[in-house]
């Protein structure tokens, strides 16, 4: 079923065609708040992302680089998103991995935090993923119920001003690095 794609080493399969179509759509109709493209034109399974800090949030003015890595089973399984830019958020692991419901494998949550409908569904697109991440960053008080970064969650609960100050420092650093 797969054919070689002329000029690239990526086979043309269902997931690759879907990602190619989503990339073309984002190039044709860019969405405010982020840009997305391939890390390497020969690999549709790894994307580079730039999220612009949402206005009127502590992340405003920031430029946050990330990677989206798609499994060969995409869209049946979700991609993994990892920030390359240092982040400080209860729902982003210290290594940059994003922990949001729509990036969790489909089905029931064994811990009971999420309904199956909140988790990955094959109808999600790169756009819906990135808009969810932007929404995550837009929250004035991040969700600390099941944190990926326990220290960030503790700081949100105990000293929200210190949390915001730390985020603002990272925002400044991200803006400086974006123009280096």
Secondary structure as UniProt FT lines:
FT   STRAND          3..4
FT   TURN            6..7
FT   STRAND          11..12
FT   HELIX           14..28
FT   TURN            32..33
FT   STRAND          34..40
FT   TURN            41..42
FT   STRAND          43..52
FT   TURN            55..56
FT   TURN            58..61
FT   STRAND          63..69
FT   TURN            72..75
FT   STRAND          80..83
FT   TURN            90..91
FT   TURN            94..95
FT   STRAND          97..98
FT   HELIX           101..103
FT   TURN            110..111
FT   HELIX           116..118
FT   TURN            122..123
FT   HELIX           126..138
FT   TURN            145..146
FT   HELIX           150..158
FT   HELIX           160..178
//
